[in-house]
Amino acid sequence: MQSVGHRNLPSYALLRSFESAARHDSFTRAAEELHLTQSAVSRQVKELEEMIGARLFRRVGRRVVLTEAGRRFAADLAIDLENLKQSVVRATAAGERDLALRVGILPTFASRWLIPRLTTFLSNHPNIEIRLETRTVPFDLKRERFDVAIHFGKADWPDARMTKLFDEEMLPVASPKFRDIHMLIEPARLLEAPLLHLITRERAWIDWFTMNRISDKRVLSGRHFDQFSMIISAAVCSIGAALVPKYLIETELEAETLVPLSDMALKTHNSYFVVSLAGDLNPQVNAFTRWLTSAARPPVSPP
């Protein structure tokens, strides 16, 4: 692509038409979304191509598909437009309240651990607006302009300040009904029962059985899900026995809709961290980080 000077940057209208056409793989659907004519979208995309000196689409029959240059440009532009939107939202929030914190977070961690505790932070910091946005894959903290993120894994986020919240311990659990039907009185009995597996962590049950000195090919059989939230629901509904992080099932354990099948928890090699940009002196980020680390501490038992 040719160099584009600051004064020759494409207008927002051109970028918006290209982004919509790229997302839909269609000038017609982009026109419908933007309330323009199909020819207007086509004309704006052509003007953008002439400005940056590269073909962004090619025709395949009646369809249009992105070229490689168009694909790369669309991926970058989607992030840039989202950042622009967030800048406007943050500026608006700053006008209405003191500050908005944009938090990148794992979906199950948000719904099962953070949100039930969030009232305390909001009560103590009424002028801070919290924006939770879920991410399930690694991302660039600076590029996506998150103020804070929750990271699960190793302390390996480049150019970031990482504060450990807690390690992970996974506990085998089931509904009381499921436990009684399958007579789950010892670890070996679990081999005869349906097991619930997280698709991205298929070895979890293998590691737990190995810790109990049990090796059997049946460990991998059972039902498979791609979210812990689904596994928890399945366990409560007596579909199988689950191996899940203890912090995710505090409510179920307290209500006894799920009960432990063993007191031996599997300690994994990963931990949860609160992450912010290295050198960030934002006092609101620091306040949120301090609150998270305090909320993550285990309660002190009475003497």
C-alpha positions in Angstrom: 0.0 0.0 0.0 1.2 3.5 -0.8 2.0 5.9 2.0 -1.0 8.0 3.1 -0.2 11.4 4.5 -2.1 12.7 7.6 -4.1 15.2 5.5 -5.1 12.5 3.0 -6.5 10.0 5.5 -9.7 8.3 4.2 -13.0 9.8 5.5 -15.0 7.9 8.1 -17.7 7.3 5.5 -15.3 5.4 3.2 -13.9 3.4 6.1 -17.4 2.6 7.4 -18.6 1.4 3.9 -15.5 -0.8 3.5 -15.8 -2.3 7.0 -19.5 -3.2 6.6 -18.9 -4.7 3.1 -15.9 -6.7 4.5 -18.0 -8.0 7.4 -20.9 -9.0 5.2 -18.9 -10.0 2.0 -21.6 -8.1 0.2 -22.0 -4.5 -1.1 -25.8 -5.0 -1.1 -26.0 -6.0 2.6 -23.6 -3.2 3.6 -25.9 -0.8 1.7 -28.9 -2.1 3.6 -27.1 -1.7 7.0 -25.8 1.8 6.2 -29.0 3.0 4.5 -27.2 3.7 1.3 -27.6 2.5 -2.3 -25.5 -0.5 -3.5 -23.8 1.8 -6.0 -22.9 4.3 -3.3 -21.1 1.6 -1.3 -19.3 0.3 -4.4 -18.2 3.8 -5.3 -16.9 4.5 -1.8 -15.0 1.2 -1.7 -13.5 2.1 -5.1 -12.5 5.5 -3.9 -10.8 3.9 -0.9 -8.9 1.5 -3.1 -7.6 4.3 -5.2 -6.6 6.3 -2.2 -4.5 3.5 -0.6 -3.4 2.0 -3.9 -4.5 -1.6 -3.4 -7.4 -3.8 -4.4 -9.5 -4.7 -1.4 -12.2 -6.9 -3.1 -12.4 -9.2 -6.0 -15.5 -10.5 -7.7 -16.4 -14.2 -7.6 -19.5 -14.7 -9.6 -22.1 -12.3 -8.1 -20.2 -12.2 -4.8 -17.3 -10.0 -3.6 -14.6 -11.5 -1.4 -11.7 -9.8 0.3 -8.2 -9.9 -1.2 -5.3 -10.6 1.1 -4.6 -6.9 1.4 -8.3 -6.3 2.1 -8.4 -9.1 4.7 -5.5 -7.6 6.6 -6.9 -4.1 6.3 -10.3 -5.2 7.5 -8.9 -7.0 10.6 -6.9 -3.9 11.6 -9.8 -1.5 10.8 -12.3 -3.5 12.9 -10.1 -3.0 16.0 -9.4 0.7 15.2 -13.1 1.4 14.8 -13.9 -0.4 18.0 -11.3 1.7 19.8 -12.8 4.8 18.3 -16.2 3.8 19.6 -14.7 3.1 23.0 -13.0 6.5 23.1 -16.4 8.2 22.4 -18.1 6.0 25.0 -15.4 6.7 27.6 -15.5 10.4 26.9 -19.3 10.4 27.4 -19.0 8.3 30.6 -16.3 10.7 31.8 -18.7 13.6 31.3 -21.4 11.9 33.2 -19.3 10.3 35.8 -15.6 10.5 36.7 -14.2 7.5 34.7 -15.0 4.3 32.9 -12.8 1.3 33.3 -12.7 -1.1 30.4 -12.1 -4.7 31.7 -11.2 -7.6 29.5 -12.4 -10.8 31.2 -13.1 -14.5 30.8 -16.8 -15.1 30.5 -17.2 -17.7 33.2 -14.9 -15.9 35.6 -17.1 -12.8 35.1 -20.4 -14.4 35.7 -19.5 -16.9 38.4 -16.9 -15.0 40.5 -16.5 -11.3 39.7 -20.1 -10.1 39.2 -21.5 -11.6 42.5 -18.8 -9.5 44.3 -18.9 -6.4 42.2 -21.5 -4.6 44.3 -18.8 -4.0 46.9 -16.5 -2.2 44.6 -19.2 -0.1 43.0 -20.5 0.9 46.4 -17.1 2.0 47.5 -16.3 3.7 44.1 -19.6 5.2 42.9 -17.8 7.5 40.4 -16.1 4.6 38.4 -18.1 3.1 35.6 -17.2 -0.5 34.9 -17.4 -2.0 31.3 -16.9 -5.7 31.2 -16.0 -7.3 27.8 -15.3 -11.0 27.5 -12.3 -12.5 25.7 -11.5 -16.1 25.5 -8.2 -15.8 23.5 -5.0 -13.8 24.1 -5.1 -10.2 23.0 -3.0 -7.1 22.9 -3.8 -5.1 26.0 -2.6 -1.8 24.5 -3.9 -2.3 21.0 -7.5 -3.1 22.3 -7.2 -0.4 24.9 -8.3 -2.3 27.9 -7.5 -0.7 31.2 -7.5 -4.0 33.1 -7.7 -7.7 32.1 -8.1 -11.0 33.9 -5.6 -13.5 32.7 -5.6 -17.3 33.3 -2.3 -19.1 32.8 1.3 -18.2 33.5 2.8 -14.9 34.5 3.8 -14.4 30.9 2.0 -11.3 29.6 4.6 -9.0 27.9 4.9 -5.3 28.9 2.3 -5.8 31.6 2.0 -5.5 35.4 0.6 -8.8 36.7 -0.8 -9.3 40.2 -1.7 -12.8 41.2 -5.2 -13.4 42.4 -5.2 -17.1 43.2 -4.1 -20.5 42.0 -6.5 -23.0 40.6 -7.8 -26.0 42.4 -10.3 -28.3 40.6 -12.7 -30.4 42.6 -14.7 -33.5 41.5 -18.4 -32.8 42.2 -21.8 -34.1 41.3 -25.4 -33.6 42.2 -26.5 -35.6 45.3 -28.9 -37.6 43.1 -26.1 -38.5 40.7 -23.8 -39.5 43.5 -26.3 -41.8 45.1 -27.4 -43.4 41.8 -23.8 -44.3 40.9 -22.7 -45.0 44.5 -19.7 -42.7 44.2 -18.1 -43.6 47.5 -14.5 -43.8 46.2 -12.5 -42.4 43.3 -12.4 -45.7 41.4 -16.2 -45.7 41.2 -16.1 -42.6 39.0 -14.7 -44.8 36.1 -18.2 -46.4 35.9 -20.0 -43.0 35.8 -20.4 -40.5 32.9 -17.8 -37.8 33.2 -18.1 -34.2 32.0 -15.1 -32.8 30.1 -14.0 -29.3 29.1 -13.0 -29.5 25.4 -10.0 -27.3 25.9 -8.8 -29.2 29.0 -9.3 -32.9 28.1 -6.5 -34.0 30.4 -8.0 -32.6 33.6 -9.7 -35.9 34.6 -6.7 -37.9 33.5 -4.5 -35.8 35.8 -7.0 -36.2 38.7 -7.1 -39.9 38.4 -3.3 -40.1 38.0 -3.1 -38.2 41.3 -5.3 -41.0 42.8 -3.1 -43.7 41.2 -5.7 -44.7 38.7 -5.1 -45.3 35.0 -7.8 -46.3 32.7 -8.8 -45.5 29.1 -12.4 -44.9 30.2 -11.3 -41.6 31.7 -11.8 -39.9 28.3 -15.3 -41.1 27.8 -18.4 -39.0 28.7 -19.9 -35.7 27.7 -17.9 -32.8 26.3 -18.5 -29.0 26.6 -16.6 -25.9 25.6 -17.6 -23.8 28.7 -17.4 -24.4 32.4 -20.8 -22.8 32.8 -22.3 -25.6 30.7 -20.5 -28.2 32.7 -21.8 -26.8 36.0 -25.3 -26.8 34.7 -24.9 -30.4 33.4 -23.6 -31.5 36.7 -26.5 -29.9 38.6 -28.9 -31.6 36.3 -27.3 -35.0 37.1 -25.9 -35.5 33.5 -22.5 -36.4 34.8 -19.7 -35.8 37.3 -17.7 -32.7 36.9 -14.1 -31.6 37.6 -14.3 -27.8 38.0 -12.4 -25.0 39.7 -13.7 -24.5 43.3 -14.2 -20.8 42.9 -16.8 -21.4 40.1 -19.1 -23.4 42.3 -19.2 -21.6 45.6 -23.0 -21.1 45.3 -23.7 -24.7 44.4 -21.5 -26.1 47.2 -23.2 -23.9 49.7 -26.7 -24.8 48.5 -25.6 -28.5 48.2 -26.9 -28.7 44.7 -23.4 -30.0 44.0 -21.4 -32.1 46.5 -17.7 -33.0 46.6 -16.9 -36.6 45.5 -13.4 -36.4 47.1 -11.5 -34.1 49.3 -8.5 -34.4 46.9 -8.5 -31.3 44.7 -6.3 -31.1 41.5 -3.9 -28.2 41.8 -3.1 -27.1 38.2 0.0 -25.2 37.1 -2.0 -22.1 36.1 -3.2 -19.1 38.1 -5.5 -16.1 37.8 -3.9 -12.7 37.4 -5.2 -9.1 37.2 -3.2 -7.4 34.4 -2.6 -3.8 33.4 -0.1 -2.0 31.3 3.4 -1.7 32.8 4.0 1.8 34.1 0.2 2.7 34.2 -0.3 5.1 37.1 -4.1 5.4 36.7 -5.4 5.6 40.2 -8.7 4.0 39.2 -6.8 1.0 37.7 -4.9 0.7 41.0 -8.1 0.9 43.1 -9.7 -1.9 41.0 -6.5 -4.0 41.3 -6.4 -3.6 45.0 -10.0 -4.5 45.4 -9.6 -7.6 43.2 -6.6 -8.9 45.2 -8.5 -8.2 48.5 -11.6 -10.0 47.2 -9.5 -13.0 46.1 -8.1 -13.5 49.6 -9.6 -16.5 51.4 -11.9 -15.5 54.4 -10.3 -15.6 57.8 -11.8 -18.3 60.0 -12.9 -17.1 63.4 -10.7 -18.3 66.3 
